[in-house]
């Protein structure tokens, strides 16, 4: 009797191993960011935000507003920013090229260049 019970348990265990569980649920991939909308950071940690045509730059430590303005999308990869620096009390125009979904290369009207990385 014990032998039959042992075979029955082994057979049941073998059959249960053959029953497949449902495939793991695949999560939808996060949509790839488009354009410059969202938050970007420079090498010094200063955060720039592009949202619905407005632009602002804030200090990462104090969240103090450093610059604000507007931006215009010139093409899928080019953006023009018109901004006022609240620190220097100057206005400037900046042209930025979206070289990848995570990198924005910018040139100020003074010729100074900088890069921003998309903040996730």
C-alpha positions as CSV (number, residue, x, y, z in Angstrom):
1,X,0.0,0.0,0.0
2,X,2.8,2.4,0.9
3,X,4.4,1.6,-2.5
4,X,1.2,2.5,-4.4
5,X,0.9,5.7,-2.4
6,X,4.5,6.6,-3.1
7,X,4.0,6.0,-6.9
8,X,0.8,8.1,-6.7
9,X,2.6,11.0,-5.0
10,X,5.4,10.9,-7.5
11,X,3.0,10.7,-10.5
12,X,1.0,13.7,-9.0
13,X,4.1,15.7,-8.6
14,X,5.3,14.9,-12.1
15,X,1.9,15.9,-13.5
16,X,1.8,19.1,-11.6
17,X,5.2,20.0,-13.0
18,X,3.8,19.6,-16.5
19,X,1.0,22.1,-15.9
20,X,2.2,25.4,-17.1
21,X,1.5,28.6,-15.3
22,X,0.3,31.6,-17.3
23,X,3.1,33.5,-19.0
24,X,4.4,36.4,-17.0
25,X,2.4,39.6,-17.6
26,X,4.4,41.9,-19.8
27,X,4.4,45.5,-18.6
28,X,3.8,48.1,-21.2
29,X,7.0,49.9,-22.1
30,X,7.1,53.5,-20.9
31,X,6.6,55.9,-23.8
32,X,9.7,57.4,-25.2
33,X,10.0,61.1,-24.4
34,X,9.3,63.3,-27.4
35,X,10.8,66.7,-27.9
36,X,12.2,68.6,-25.0
37,X,9.2,68.5,-22.7
38,X,10.2,67.5,-19.2
39,X,13.2,68.1,-16.9
40,X,16.8,68.4,-17.9
41,X,19.9,68.8,-15.8
42,X,23.3,70.3,-16.5
43,X,26.7,69.0,-15.2
44,X,26.4,71.3,-12.2
45,X,23.0,69.9,-11.2
46,X,21.0,72.9,-12.2
47,X,17.5,71.7,-13.4
48,X,15.8,73.2,-16.5
49,X,12.2,72.4,-17.2
50,X,10.4,72.7,-20.5
51,X,6.6,72.6,-20.2
52,X,4.0,73.8,-22.7
53,X,6.1,76.6,-24.2
54,X,7.5,77.8,-20.9
55,X,11.1,77.4,-19.7
56,X,12.6,77.7,-16.2
57,X,15.8,76.9,-14.5
58,X,16.1,76.2,-10.8
59,X,19.0,75.6,-8.4
60,X,19.0,71.9,-7.4
61,X,19.7,72.6,-3.7
62,X,17.3,75.4,-2.9
63,X,14.9,75.2,-5.8
64,X,15.4,78.9,-6.3
65,X,14.3,80.2,-9.7
66,X,17.5,81.2,-11.7
67,X,16.0,81.9,-15.1
68,X,12.7,81.8,-16.9
69,X,11.3,82.4,-20.3
70,X,9.6,80.7,-23.3
71,X,10.7,78.2,-25.9
72,X,9.6,77.6,-29.5
73,X,10.1,74.3,-31.3
74,X,11.6,75.1,-34.6
75,X,11.8,71.5,-35.9
76,X,11.6,68.1,-34.3
77,X,15.3,68.5,-33.2
78,X,15.7,72.3,-32.8
79,X,14.4,74.5,-30.0
80,X,14.9,78.3,-29.4
81,X,14.7,79.6,-25.9
82,X,14.2,83.2,-25.0
83,X,15.1,83.6,-21.4
84,X,15.7,86.1,-18.7
85,X,18.4,85.4,-16.1
86,X,17.2,86.5,-12.7
87,X,20.7,86.2,-11.4
88,X,22.5,88.4,-14.0
89,X,19.4,90.4,-14.9
90,X,20.0,89.8,-18.6
91,X,18.0,88.5,-21.5
92,X,19.4,86.0,-24.0
93,X,18.4,83.7,-26.8
94,X,19.6,80.1,-26.8
95,X,19.4,77.6,-29.6
96,X,19.3,73.9,-28.6
97,X,19.7,70.8,-30.7
98,X,18.1,67.6,-29.5
99,X,20.8,65.1,-30.4
100,X,19.2,62.1,-28.7
101,X,16.2,61.6,-26.5
102,X,18.4,62.2,-23.5
103,X,20.9,64.9,-24.6
104,X,20.3,68.5,-25.6
105,X,23.2,70.6,-26.9
106,X,22.7,74.4,-26.6
107,X,24.5,77.5,-27.8
108,X,23.7,80.9,-26.2
109,X,23.7,84.0,-28.4
110,X,27.0,84.9,-26.8
111,X,28.5,81.8,-28.2
112,X,28.8,79.9,-24.9
113,X,27.8,76.2,-25.2
114,X,26.4,73.8,-22.7
115,X,24.7,70.4,-22.7
116,X,21.7,69.2,-20.8
117,X,20.8,65.6,-19.9
118,X,17.2,64.4,-19.6
119,X,16.2,63.8,-16.0
120,X,14.3,60.6,-15.5
